[in-house]
Amino acid sequence: MVLMGITALQASPDSRGLPLIMLINGLLFLVLPEAVLRWARLRRGAEAYPPMEVTLDDEGLTLRTEASEGGLPWASFAEIQRHSGFWIFRISRSQAVLVPERAFDEGAGAELAAFLRERKLFRG
């Protein structure tokens, strides 16, 4: 989008509306995901998120709160990565489960990474 906006600006200097919108949208696509992750990392305290128990086993990932419980099998995840202090269990381009790295001690994080590499879900 950024390149298309720059090209459109250079091709038609008289018309700036659409090329500028393309340029701004392209920049947002680049910056927004990182900004959301950084903002989520800064949200702390009891009011930010309800206490949640995450269970990882051979079957998949299970999330429990006081009000609900749900789980996803490993086959549901398209990709798993670590980024900006979070484990990101990506289901699709627009859906993911975020688990803070601080939820795992160093040994558990390394064990999880090895387990996920074995299943070809993690390339970190």
C-alpha positions as CSV (number, residue, x, y, z in Angstrom):
1,M,0.0,0.0,0.0
2,V,2.8,2.4,0.8
3,L,4.5,1.8,-2.5
4,M,1.3,2.1,-4.3
5,G,0.6,5.4,-2.6
6,I,4.1,6.7,-3.5
7,T,3.7,5.6,-7.1
8,A,0.3,7.1,-7.4
9,L,1.6,10.4,-5.9
10,Q,4.4,10.5,-8.5
11,A,2.2,9.5,-11.4
12,S,-0.5,12.1,-10.8
13,P,0.7,15.1,-8.8
14,D,-2.6,16.9,-9.4
15,S,-4.7,14.3,-7.6
16,R,-3.4,13.8,-4.0
17,G,-6.5,12.5,-2.2
18,L,-6.5,8.8,-3.0
19,P,-2.7,8.4,-3.1
20,L,-2.4,10.0,0.4
21,I,-5.1,7.7,1.8
22,M,-3.3,4.7,0.4
23,L,0.0,5.9,1.8
24,I,-1.5,6.5,5.3
25,N,-3.3,3.2,5.3
26,G,-0.1,1.4,4.3
27,L,1.7,3.0,7.2
28,L,-1.1,2.0,9.6
29,F,-0.8,-1.6,8.4
30,L,2.9,-1.5,9.2
31,V,2.7,0.2,12.6
32,L,-0.7,-0.8,14.1
33,P,0.0,-4.5,15.0
34,E,3.2,-3.6,16.9
35,A,1.4,-0.7,18.6
36,V,-1.4,-3.0,19.8
37,L,1.1,-5.5,21.2
38,R,3.1,-2.8,23.0
39,W,-0.1,-1.3,24.4
40,A,-1.2,-4.8,25.6
41,R,2.1,-5.3,27.3
42,L,1.7,-2.0,29.2
43,R,-1.8,-2.9,30.4
44,R,-1.3,-4.4,33.8
45,G,-3.2,-4.9,37.0
46,A,-6.2,-6.8,38.1
47,E,-8.6,-4.7,36.1
48,A,-6.8,-5.1,32.7
49,Y,-7.6,-8.8,32.2
50,P,-9.5,-11.3,34.4
51,P,-7.3,-14.0,35.9
52,M,-6.9,-16.8,33.5
53,E,-5.5,-20.2,33.7
54,V,-3.7,-21.5,30.6
55,T,-3.2,-25.3,30.2
56,L,-1.0,-26.6,27.4
57,D,-1.0,-30.4,26.9
58,D,-0.7,-33.0,24.1
59,E,-4.2,-32.2,23.0
60,G,-4.0,-28.4,22.7
61,L,-4.5,-25.1,24.6
62,T,-7.2,-24.7,27.2
63,L,-8.2,-21.3,28.8
64,R,-10.1,-21.1,32.0
65,T,-11.5,-18.1,33.8
66,E,-14.0,-18.0,36.7
67,A,-16.8,-17.5,34.2
68,S,-15.9,-19.7,31.3
69,E,-13.7,-22.4,29.8
70,G,-12.6,-23.2,26.3
71,G,-10.0,-25.0,24.4
72,L,-8.4,-25.4,20.9
73,P,-6.6,-28.4,19.5
74,W,-3.1,-27.9,18.1
75,A,-4.5,-28.4,14.6
76,S,-6.4,-25.2,15.0
77,F,-3.3,-23.0,15.0
78,A,-1.8,-21.8,11.8
79,E,1.3,-20.5,13.4
80,I,2.8,-19.8,16.8
81,Q,5.5,-17.1,17.4
82,R,7.1,-15.1,20.2
83,H,6.9,-11.3,19.8
84,S,7.2,-8.3,22.1
85,G,7.0,-10.3,25.3
86,F,4.1,-12.5,24.2
87,W,3.5,-16.0,22.8
88,I,1.1,-15.5,19.9
89,F,-1.0,-18.6,19.1
90,R,-2.3,-17.5,15.7
91,I,-5.5,-19.1,14.5
92,S,-6.0,-17.0,11.4
93,R,-4.7,-13.6,10.2
94,S,-7.2,-11.8,12.4
95,Q,-7.5,-14.2,15.4
96,A,-4.9,-15.1,17.9
97,V,-4.5,-16.1,21.6
98,L,-1.9,-13.9,23.3
99,V,-0.1,-15.4,26.3
100,P,2.5,-13.2,28.1
101,E,6.0,-14.8,28.3
102,R,6.1,-13.9,32.0
103,A,3.4,-16.6,32.5
104,F,6.2,-19.2,31.9
105,D,9.4,-19.6,33.8
106,E,12.5,-19.9,31.5
107,G,12.6,-23.7,31.6
108,A,8.9,-24.0,30.8
109,G,9.3,-21.5,27.9
110,A,12.1,-23.6,26.4
111,E,10.2,-26.8,26.9
112,L,7.2,-25.2,25.1
113,A,9.3,-24.0,22.2
114,A,10.8,-27.5,21.8
115,F,7.4,-29.1,21.9
116,L,6.0,-26.7,19.3
117,R,9.1,-27.1,17.0
118,E,8.5,-30.9,17.1
119,R,4.9,-30.3,15.9
120,K,6.2,-27.8,13.2
121,L,4.1,-25.0,14.7
122,F,6.9,-22.7,16.0
123,R,9.8,-21.3,13.9
124,G,11.5,-19.1,16.6
